[in-house]
Amino acid sequence: MGVPTSYAAAPLNRLIVPGDEPIPVWPYYKGEKARCRFPSLYKMVPVAALRDPVLYEQLALIDAIRDGRARQRRLAEQELIKILRRKSDG
């Protein structure tokens, strides 16, 4: 079981339709999805991400850059830039 990440989590899951292959998930016993395990940057990432939706989006986008295909990486970069611009404007 695990927590969806990369293109399987927001915001990319609104832009990319997963194919037939298993979706990437961070291994976590309270996760809702049983798919392809993807190692998180730190073992407590799933816990922190489930507590903070903004952090969850950012970590999922980083995972898309770490292991995504070209289109996934490009979309993740664009989404991260949007987030960073909002933070610098606010």
All heavy atoms as an XYZ file, in Angstrom:
721
protein
N       0.844     -1.178      0.000
C       0.000      0.000      0.000
C       0.883      1.233      0.000
O       2.017      1.192      0.430
C      -0.907      0.009      1.215
C      -1.840     -1.189      1.316
S      -2.877     -1.402     -0.118
C      -4.099     -0.174      0.156
N       0.326      2.335     -0.502
C       1.112      3.544     -0.541
C       0.296      4.778     -0.864
O      -0.912      4.720     -1.079
N       0.999      5.899     -0.893
C       0.416      7.210     -1.167
C       0.848      7.623     -2.569
O       2.045      7.651     -2.861
C       0.915      8.234     -0.129
C       0.374      9.614     -0.426
C       0.537      7.790      1.286
N      -0.078      7.944     -3.458
C       0.285      8.326     -4.823
C       1.243      9.517     -4.862
O       1.144     10.435     -4.050
C      -1.048      8.698     -5.465
C      -2.061      7.968     -4.670
C      -1.526      7.936     -3.265
N       2.165      9.475     -5.809
C       3.118     10.559     -6.002
C       3.347     10.782     -7.489
O       2.742     10.102     -8.318
C       4.450     10.277     -5.270
O       5.279     11.441     -5.349
C       5.175      9.081     -5.836
N       4.212     11.721     -7.799
C       4.580     12.048     -9.171
C       3.320     12.417     -9.969
O       2.484     13.179     -9.485
C       5.349     10.887     -9.807
O       5.847     11.224    -11.069
N       3.143     11.869    -11.148
C       1.998     12.217    -11.992
C       0.673     11.662    -11.471
O      -0.400     12.055    -11.928
C       2.224     11.734    -13.433
C       2.274     10.236    -13.564
C       1.114      9.493    -13.733
C       3.481      9.558    -13.495
C       1.154      8.114    -13.833
C       3.530      8.172    -13.605
C       2.369      7.466    -13.769
O       2.414      6.095    -13.859
N       0.721     10.773    -10.485
C      -0.495     10.179     -9.935
C      -1.109     11.029     -8.822
O      -2.180     10.716     -8.323
C      -0.195      8.777     -9.406
N      -0.435     12.111     -8.428
C      -0.922     13.004     -7.377
C      -1.183     14.393     -7.957
O      -0.707     14.730     -9.035
C       0.117     13.084     -6.255
N      -1.936     15.190     -7.211
C      -2.186     16.577     -7.630
C      -0.882     17.358     -7.614
O      -0.016     17.081     -6.793
C      -3.197     17.219     -6.686
N      -0.705     18.274     -8.505
C      -1.635     18.739     -9.522
C      -1.528     17.989    -10.851
O      -2.369     18.154    -11.715
C      -1.244     20.204     -9.710
C       0.223     20.210     -9.489
C       0.455     19.168     -8.408
N      -0.501     17.157    -11.012
C      -0.302     16.496    -12.310
C      -1.398     15.498    -12.646
O      -1.664     15.258    -13.822
C       1.067     15.815    -12.373
C       2.275     16.747    -12.371
C       3.560     15.944    -12.530
C       2.178     17.799    -13.454
N      -2.058     14.917    -11.655
C      -3.111     13.944    -11.968
C      -4.312     14.594    -12.653
O      -5.162     13.907    -13.196
C      -3.529     13.152    -10.726
C      -4.208     13.985     -9.671
O      -4.290     15.210     -9.749
N      -4.677     13.322     -8.637
N      -4.362     15.929    -12.639
C      -5.405     16.642    -13.385
C      -4.976     16.909    -14.830
O      -5.798     17.246    -15.665
C      -5.744     17.954    -12.683
C      -6.365     17.751    -11.304
C      -6.818     19.059    -10.694
N      -5.735     19.968    -10.360
C      -5.157     20.052     -9.159
N      -5.543     19.256     -8.180
N      -4.187     20.922     -8.936
N      -3.690     16.745    -15.103
C      -3.138     17.041    -16.425
C      -2.731     15.795    -17.202
O      -2.642     15.829    -18.423
C      -1.911     17.953    -16.291
C      -2.123     19.275    -15.553
C      -0.796     19.965    -15.315
C      -3.068     20.166    -16.339
N      -2.453     14.719    -16.484
C      -1.951     13.489    -17.106
C      -2.869     12.332    -16.744
O      -3.134     12.091    -15.563
C      -0.520     13.179    -16.627
C       0.434     14.289    -17.049
C      -0.047     11.831    -17.146
C       1.828     14.179    -16.471
N      -3.326     11.625    -17.735
C      -4.151     10.437    -17.513
C      -3.209      9.236    -17.451
O      -2.462      8.987    -18.396
C      -5.179     10.252    -18.649
C      -5.988      8.990    -18.429
C      -6.075     11.469    -18.761
N      -3.215      8.507    -16.319
C      -2.319      7.357    -16.228
C      -2.688      6.275    -17.233
O      -3.866      6.061    -17.523
C      -2.493      6.854    -14.805
C      -3.624      7.597    -14.223
C      -4.008      8.702    -15.143
N      -1.686      5.609    -17.761
C      -1.914      4.511    -18.695
C      -2.221      3.231    -17.945
O      -2.735      3.251    -16.819
N      -1.877      2.120    -18.544
C      -2.146      0.823    -17.938
C      -1.088      0.414    -16.923
O      -1.284     -0.538    -16.171
C      -2.221     -0.254    -19.033
C      -3.417     -0.033    -19.942
O      -4.410      0.561    -19.483
O      -3.351     -0.460    -21.103
N       0.037      1.127    -16.907
C       1.105      0.757    -15.993
C       0.752      1.187    -14.574
O      -0.052      2.101    -14.371
C       2.426      1.385    -16.434
C       2.417      2.896    -16.435
C       3.645      3.477    -17.090
O       4.028      3.003    -18.157
O       4.214      4.409    -16.516
N       1.312      0.525    -13.576
C       1.027      0.875    -12.176
C       1.469      2.308    -11.867
O       2.465      2.784    -12.392
C       1.862     -0.116    -11.372
C       2.187     -1.212    -12.314
C       2.212     -0.614    -13.683
N       0.711      2.982    -11.013
C       1.063      4.348    -10.640
C       2.148      4.330     -9.560
O       2.229      3.391     -8.767
C      -0.164      5.142    -10.146
C      -0.749      4.512     -8.874
C      -1.196      5.293    -11.244
C      -1.761      5.376     -8.159
N       2.981      5.380     -9.494
C       4.002      5.438     -8.449
C       3.393      5.834     -7.104
O       2.538      6.731     -7.038
C       4.961      6.521     -8.966
C       4.135      7.376     -9.864
C       3.087      6.477    -10.452
N       3.803      5.145     -6.064
C       3.345      5.461     -4.710
C       4.530      5.418     -3.749
O       5.476      4.664     -3.946
C       2.247      4.491     -4.196
C       0.992      4.572     -5.032
C       2.744      3.069     -4.105
N       4.450      6.265     -2.710
C       5.389      6.153     -1.607
C       4.893      5.024     -0.721
O       3.719      5.006     -0.337
C       5.418      7.420     -0.771
C       5.908      8.654     -1.451
C       7.025      8.776     -2.230
C       5.324      9.947     -1.393
N       7.164     10.062     -2.654
C       6.128     10.810     -2.151
C       4.191     10.466     -0.767
C       5.847     12.155     -2.295
C       3.908     11.799     -0.927
C       4.723     12.638     -1.677
N       5.729      4.072     -0.384
C       5.278      3.000      0.507
C       4.829      3.572      1.855
O       5.544      4.351      2.472
C       6.519      2.132      0.689
C       7.403      2.469     -0.455
C       7.109      3.904     -0.799
N       3.606      3.208      2.255
C       3.074      3.685      3.531
C       1.889      2.809      3.901
O       0.966      2.632      3.096
C       2.651      5.154      3.422
C       2.212      5.770      4.724
C       3.047      5.761      5.834
C       0.967      6.358      4.843
C       2.651      6.335      7.027
C       0.562      6.938      6.030
C       1.401      6.922      7.123
O       1.001      7.483      8.311
N       1.894      2.295      5.107
C       0.871      1.329      5.504
C      -0.537      1.912      5.556
O      -1.518      1.180      5.430
C       1.228      0.686      6.853
C       1.041      1.588      8.042
C      -0.098      1.477      8.840
C       1.977      2.551      8.387
C      -0.277      2.294      9.937
C       1.804      3.362      9.471
C       0.677      3.233     10.253
O       0.501      4.051     11.330
N      -0.666      3.224      5.695
C      -1.990      3.853      5.696
C      -2.380      4.344      4.309
O      -3.408      4.983      4.145
C      -2.025      5.024      6.676
C      -2.004      4.608      8.123
C      -2.196      5.809      9.010
C      -2.209      5.397     10.473
N      -2.374      6.549     11.369
N      -1.566      4.059      3.324
C      -1.866      4.489      1.964
C      -3.082      3.774      1.414
O      -3.467      2.702      1.877
N      -3.679      4.376      0.405
C      -4.897      3.832     -0.173
C      -4.669      3.104     -1.482
O      -5.564      2.444     -1.982
C      -5.902      4.967     -0.393
C      -6.293      5.670      0.888
C      -7.208      6.854      0.637
O      -7.571      7.110     -0.520
O      -7.557      7.524      1.613
N      -3.499      3.230     -2.046
C      -3.245      2.647     -3.363
C      -2.166      1.571     -3.263
O      -1.175      1.733     -2.586
C      -2.767      3.718     -4.355
C      -3.716      4.876     -4.523
C      -4.939      4.473     -5.301
C      -5.849      5.677     -5.496
N      -7.030      5.387     -6.210
N      -2.375      0.489     -3.976
C      -1.370     -0.573     -4.062
C      -0.867     -0.606     -5.489
O      -1.547     -1.086     -6.381
C      -1.973     -1.917     -3.670
N       0.279     -0.060     -5.719
C       0.821      0.039     -7.072
C       2.340     -0.106     -7.049
O       2.888     -0.798     -6.246
C       0.419      1.376     -7.713
C      -1.075      1.588     -7.822
C      -1.689      0.669     -8.851
N      -3.102      0.991     -8.979
C      -4.036      0.117     -9.166
N      -3.747     -1.139     -9.264
N      -5.284      0.471     -9.275
N       3.004      0.654     -7.892
C       4.449      0.603     -8.058
C       5.127      1.456     -6.985
O       4.915      2.659     -6.918
C       4.812      1.111     -9.454
S       6.562      1.169     -9.770
N       5.959      0.831     -6.157
C       6.636      1.569     -5.094
C       7.679      2.516     -5.662
O       8.461      2.150     -6.521
C       7.315      0.606     -4.124
C       6.336     -0.149     -3.299
C       7.058     -1.119     -2.397
N       6.132     -1.554     -1.382
C       6.441     -1.690     -0.114
N       7.664     -1.449      0.289
N       5.542     -2.081      0.741
N       7.682      3.743     -5.143
C       8.644      4.755     -5.542
C       9.294      5.272     -4.266
O       8.593      5.747     -3.373
C       7.929      5.893     -6.283
C       8.864      6.934     -6.819
C       9.531      6.723     -8.014
C       9.100      8.109     -6.129
C      10.400      7.673     -8.512
C       9.961      9.060     -6.621
C      10.615      8.837     -7.814
N      10.612      5.179     -4.160
C      11.262      5.599     -2.907
C      11.131      7.104     -2.672
O      11.402      7.910     -3.560
C      12.724      5.199     -3.110
C      12.907      5.111     -4.578
C      11.572      4.728     -5.156
N      10.696      7.473     -1.480
C      10.577      8.890     -1.138
C      11.952      9.439     -0.767
O      12.893      8.682     -0.505
C       9.600      9.080      0.020
O      10.042      8.389      1.158
N      12.051     10.752     -0.752
C      13.313     11.395     -0.396
C      13.696     11.109      1.054
O      14.875     11.096      1.391
C      13.201     12.906     -0.604
C      13.041     13.357     -2.057
C      12.685     14.834     -2.124
C      14.315     13.075     -2.823
N      12.708     10.875      1.887
C      12.921     10.609      3.313
C      11.779      9.726      3.782
O      10.654      9.843      3.294
C      12.952     11.939      4.090
C      13.262     11.777      5.544
C      14.554     11.465      5.977
C      12.278     11.924      6.496
C      14.833     11.302      7.317
C      12.542     11.771      7.848
C      13.823     11.464      8.252
O      14.112     11.298      9.582
N      12.033      8.858      4.729
C      11.024      7.866      5.124
C       9.733      8.460      5.682
O       8.683      7.849      5.600
C      11.608      6.862      6.113
C      11.970      7.443      7.453
C      12.523      6.391      8.377
C      12.879      7.001      9.718
N      13.311      5.996     10.660
N       9.780      9.676      6.222
C       8.582     10.287      6.795
C       7.831     11.172      5.795
O       6.857     11.827      6.161
C       8.954     11.110      8.037
C       9.509     10.247      9.175
S       8.381      8.943      9.723
C       7.112      9.892     10.493
N       8.247     11.183      4.542
C       7.581     12.000      3.524
C       6.087     11.708      3.439
O       5.280     12.639      3.432
C       8.278     11.859      2.155
C       7.374     12.297      1.020
C       9.561     12.677      2.132
N       5.649     10.448      3.374
C       4.194     10.216      3.271
C       3.413     10.804      4.443
O       2.343     11.372      4.251
C       4.065      8.689      3.238
C       5.397      8.204      2.786
C       6.394      9.187      3.309
N       3.951     10.704      5.647
C       3.270     11.238      6.828
C       3.153     12.755      6.725
O       2.075     13.322      6.906
C       4.027     10.836      8.117
C       3.395     11.477      9.341
C       4.078      9.327      8.256
N       4.259     13.417      6.410
C       4.254     14.879      6.288
C       3.335     15.324      5.154
O       2.588     16.293      5.299
C       5.671     15.384      6.060
N       3.390     14.624      4.037
C       2.578     14.999      2.879
C       1.088     14.869      3.175
O       0.296     15.715      2.749
C       2.963     14.140      1.677
N       0.704     13.834      3.889
C      -0.719     13.660      4.208
C      -1.219     14.700      5.212
O      -2.413     14.959      5.282
C      -0.969     12.244      4.726
C      -0.817     11.147      3.674
C      -0.930      9.762      4.312
C      -1.837     11.309      2.554
N      -0.317     15.302      5.952
C      -0.702     16.351      6.906
C      -0.750     17.733      6.269
O      -1.386     18.633      6.807
C       0.290     16.380      8.072
C       0.189     15.187      8.963
C       1.140     15.293     10.110
N       1.078     14.085     10.934
C       1.959     13.769     11.841
N       2.993     14.554     12.069
N       1.820     12.663     12.533
N      -0.039     17.911      5.154
C       0.073     19.240      4.539
C      -0.118     19.130      3.030
O       0.800     18.738      2.309
C       1.448     19.822      4.861
C       1.639     21.233      4.358
O       0.897     21.679      3.457
O       2.567     21.903      4.856
N      -1.300     19.480      2.522
C      -1.591     19.328      1.091
C      -0.654     20.121      0.178
O      -0.325     19.671     -0.916
C      -3.025     19.829      0.947
C      -3.598     19.819      2.309
C      -2.460     19.953      3.268
N      -0.212     21.286      0.610
C       0.699     22.089     -0.212
C       2.059     21.390     -0.318
O       2.631     21.287     -1.408
C       0.844     23.518      0.366
C       1.885     24.318     -0.409
C      -0.502     24.230      0.346
N       2.563     20.904      0.794
C       3.814     20.149      0.787
C       3.675     18.900     -0.073
O       4.587     18.551     -0.829
C       4.221     19.777      2.208
C       5.486     18.934      2.345
C       6.706     19.708      1.841
C       5.674     18.482      3.782
N       2.546     18.222      0.027
C       2.289     17.014     -0.762
C       2.436     17.314     -2.254
O       3.136     16.610     -2.979
C       0.892     16.498     -0.438
C       0.485     15.187     -1.064
C      -0.735     14.610     -0.735
C       1.287     14.493     -1.968
C      -1.143     13.407     -1.285
C       0.892     13.290     -2.520
C      -0.325     12.756     -2.179
O      -0.720     11.562     -2.729
N       1.794     18.397     -2.719
C       1.898     18.751     -4.135
C       3.345     19.005     -4.537
O       3.798     18.543     -5.580
C       1.058     19.993     -4.442
C      -0.407     19.723     -4.536
C      -1.187     20.903     -5.098
O      -0.581     21.957     -5.392
O      -2.402     20.762     -5.246
N       4.069     19.739     -3.708
C       5.455     20.073     -4.036
C       6.331     18.822     -4.095
O       7.137     18.669     -5.018
C       6.001     21.077     -3.020
C       5.306     22.418     -3.111
C       5.624     23.331     -1.952
O       6.273     22.947     -0.986
N       5.149     24.567     -2.033
N       6.175     17.929     -3.142
C       6.979     16.700     -3.131
C       6.628     15.789     -4.307
O       7.504     15.166     -4.908
C       6.793     15.965     -1.802
C       7.400     16.657     -0.582
C       6.911     15.994      0.698
C       8.913     16.664     -0.654
N       5.349     15.726     -4.648
C       4.932     14.917     -5.788
C       5.509     15.481     -7.085
O       5.943     14.724     -7.970
C       3.409     14.845     -5.865
N       5.548     16.799     -7.201
C       6.131     17.431     -8.388
C       7.632     17.145     -8.473
O       8.165     16.870     -9.556
C       5.874     18.938     -8.376
C       4.420     19.349     -8.625
C       4.226     20.831     -8.320
C       3.995     19.020    -10.046
N       8.301     17.181     -7.340
C       9.732     16.854     -7.328
C       9.945     15.416     -7.769
O      10.873     15.115     -8.534
C      10.335     17.132     -5.941
C      10.391     18.647     -5.707
C      11.724     16.505     -5.803
C      10.699     19.056     -4.300
N       9.072     14.516     -7.340
C       9.193     13.119     -7.775
C       8.980     12.976     -9.277
O       9.630     12.161     -9.923
C       8.197     12.234     -7.023
C       8.674     11.898     -5.620
O       9.847     12.180     -5.306
O       7.866     11.346     -4.855
N       8.078     13.770     -9.837
C       7.863     13.721    -11.290
C       9.120     14.178    -12.024
O       9.461     13.630    -13.080
C       6.669     14.582    -11.680
N       9.813     15.136    -11.464
C      11.075     15.581    -12.066
C      12.152     14.510    -11.875
O      12.932     14.246    -12.790
C      11.524     16.928    -11.454
C      10.543     18.032    -11.875
C      12.952     17.272    -11.876
C      10.727     19.343    -11.138
N      12.175     13.874    -10.723
C      13.174     12.842    -10.431
C      13.047     11.629    -11.346
O      14.049     11.052    -11.747
C      13.025     12.338     -8.982
C      13.502     13.274     -7.934
C      13.177     12.773     -6.529
N      13.739     11.457     -6.263
C      13.240     10.599     -5.375
N      12.154     10.893     -4.693
N      13.807      9.437     -5.185
N      11.818     11.223    -11.645
C      11.648      9.927    -12.304
C      10.634      9.923    -13.446
O      10.330      8.881    -13.994
C      11.234      8.887    -11.255
C      11.358      7.473    -11.775
O      12.443      7.121    -12.273
O      10.362      6.727    -11.697
N      10.121     11.084    -13.806
C       9.086     11.118    -14.834
C       9.634     11.080    -16.245
O      10.827     11.246    -16.483
N       8.730     10.866    -17.164
C       9.063     10.967    -18.581
C       9.186     12.439    -18.936
O       8.856     13.317    -18.140
C       7.976     10.291    -19.410
C       7.929      8.807    -19.147
C       6.895      8.146    -20.007
N       6.949      6.707    -19.776
C       5.919      5.913    -19.873
N       4.733      6.401    -20.217
N       6.047      4.618    -19.642
N       9.625     12.733    -20.144
C       9.897     14.118    -20.547
C       8.686     15.024    -20.333
O       8.814     16.123    -19.777
C      10.351     14.161    -21.998
N       7.523     14.590    -20.764
C       6.321     15.430    -20.611
C       5.982     15.638    -19.141
O       5.624     16.747    -18.720
C       5.136     14.793    -21.338
C       3.856     15.597    -21.204
C       2.738     15.072    -22.112
N       1.558     15.874    -21.961
C       0.498     15.506    -21.242
N       0.455     14.337    -20.652
N      -0.555     16.300    -21.142
N       6.085     14.595    -18.340
C       5.810     14.700    -16.910
C       6.782     15.660    -16.238
O       6.380     16.498    -15.425
C       5.885     13.328    -16.255
C       4.828     12.367    -16.741
C       5.133     10.929    -16.391
O       6.175     10.618    -15.821
N       4.235     10.033    -16.758
N       8.060     15.558    -16.589
C       9.064     16.463    -16.016
C       8.779     17.913    -16.407
O       8.849     18.810    -15.569
C      10.471     16.061    -16.468
C      10.964     14.787    -15.817
C      12.447     14.568    -16.034
N      12.881     14.724    -17.408
C      12.961     13.747    -18.300
N      12.635     12.521    -17.962
N      13.380     13.990    -19.527
N       8.450     18.142    -17.659
C       8.182     19.493    -18.140
C       6.965     20.095    -17.410
O       6.999     21.241    -16.941
C       7.957     19.483    -19.644
C       7.808     20.860    -20.265
C       7.708     20.824    -21.786
N       6.537     20.090    -22.253
C       6.567     18.861    -22.799
N       7.704     18.231    -22.961
N       5.453     18.262    -23.178
N       5.884     19.327    -17.304
C       4.696     19.819    -16.608
C       4.984     20.064    -15.127
O       4.521     21.061    -14.553
C       3.540     18.832    -16.765
C       2.917     18.755    -18.154
C       1.951     17.577    -18.249
C       2.209     20.056    -18.503
N       5.752     19.185    -14.504
C       6.104     19.349    -13.090
C       6.927     20.615    -12.891
O       6.698     21.372    -11.933
C       6.859     18.127    -12.592
N       7.866     20.862    -13.774
C       8.669     22.084    -13.685
C       7.777     23.316    -13.799
O       7.932     24.278    -13.031
C       9.734     22.093    -14.777
C      10.836     21.095    -14.556
C      11.749     20.936    -15.769
O      11.589     21.689    -16.764
O      12.622     20.063    -15.716
N       6.851     23.299    -14.741
C       5.947     24.438    -14.913
C       5.092     24.665    -13.670
O       4.897     25.808    -13.231
C       5.048     24.218    -16.135
C       5.787     24.266    -17.443
C       4.944     23.788    -18.622
O       3.818     23.323    -18.464
N       5.505     23.893    -19.822
N       4.599     23.584    -13.086
C       3.772     23.703    -11.884
C       4.590     24.208    -10.699
O       4.117     25.030     -9.911
C       3.107     22.365    -11.548
C       2.054     21.941    -12.548
C       0.872     22.889    -12.618
O       0.402     23.362    -11.564
O       0.411     23.181    -13.737
N       5.815     23.736    -10.547
C       6.668     24.218     -9.453
C       6.994     25.696     -9.623
O       7.009     26.450     -8.640
C       7.964     23.408     -9.387
C       7.907     22.131     -8.565
C       9.202     21.344     -8.700
C       7.631     22.434     -7.104
N       7.234     26.119    -10.838
C       7.492     27.540    -11.091
C       6.286     28.374    -10.688
O       6.428     29.428    -10.058
C       7.890     27.772    -12.568
C       9.296     27.218    -12.810
C       7.802     29.239    -12.939
C       9.695     27.137    -14.266
N       5.079     27.914    -11.002
C       3.861     28.629    -10.596
C       3.799     28.765     -9.074
O       3.489     29.836     -8.543
C       2.613     27.893    -11.078
C       2.348     27.985    -12.545
C       1.074     27.208    -12.864
C       0.902     26.950    -14.325
N      -0.278     26.119    -14.604
N       4.091     27.672     -8.377
C       4.050     27.677     -6.908
C       5.078     28.658     -6.356
O       4.783     29.458     -5.468
C       4.292     26.262     -6.358
C       3.093     25.362     -6.656
C       4.570     26.300     -4.851
C       3.336     23.892     -6.405
N       6.288     28.609     -6.878
C       7.349     29.488     -6.384
C       7.049     30.954     -6.674
O       7.329     31.823     -5.850
C       8.692     29.073     -6.985
C       9.196     27.703     -6.535
C      10.433     27.307     -7.331
C       9.475     27.696     -5.041
N       6.469     31.233     -7.810
C       6.096     32.617     -8.135
C       5.004     33.119     -7.199
O       5.022     34.279     -6.762
C       5.651     32.730     -9.580
C       6.826     32.695    -10.522
C       6.417     33.015    -11.933
N       7.605     33.033    -12.780
C       7.632     32.635    -14.031
N       6.523     32.195    -14.614
N       8.740     32.663    -14.720
N       4.039     32.275     -6.892
C       2.972     32.681     -5.950
C       3.568     33.004     -4.582
O       3.171     33.962     -3.939
C       1.926     31.573     -5.809
C       0.937     31.510     -6.934
C      -0.237     30.616     -6.581
N       0.173     29.283     -6.227
C      -0.027     28.195     -6.974
N      -0.661     28.295     -8.123
N       0.377     27.014     -6.572
N       4.530     32.189     -4.149
C       5.150     32.413     -2.836
C       5.950     33.699     -2.829
O       5.965     34.408     -1.831
C       6.034     31.229     -2.457
C       5.230     30.026     -2.042
C       6.112     28.964     -1.493
C       5.225     27.842     -1.007
N       5.860     26.994     -0.043
N       6.647     33.995     -3.923
C       7.462     35.213     -3.953
C       6.593     36.460     -4.104
O       6.987     37.541     -3.677
C       8.507     35.145     -5.074
O       7.882     35.198     -6.339
N       5.414     36.319     -4.693
C       4.499     37.461     -4.848
C       3.729     37.751     -3.560
O       3.307     38.863     -3.338
C       3.501     37.224     -5.979
C       4.173     37.223     -7.349
O       5.290     37.764     -7.458
O       3.563     36.687     -8.300
N       3.508     36.705     -2.756
C       2.665     36.835     -1.569
C       3.446     37.175     -0.393
O       3.362     37.754      0.537
